[in-house]
């Protein structure tokens, strides 16, 4: 599988630079059907980074197959 980076998902401009290394592997685990919780720091409209609770889960189609 191709090595992916957070900037390929459009996160880079909002995600604190120190968070990408821990958040991306959790995000990629969605493909295995796992859920994840994380508390990365995101840049707000004020330009400052603030913690935010992020919960992710796989998206499944009508027949239960992973779609996103």
PyMOL commands that set and color helices and strands:
alter all, ss='L'
color gray80, all
select helices_A, chain A and resi 6-9+20-32
alter helices_A, ss='H'
color red, helices_A
select strands_A, chain A and resi 36-38+41-43+49-51+54-56
alter strands_A, ss='S'
color yellow, strands_A
deselect
rebuild
show_as cartoon
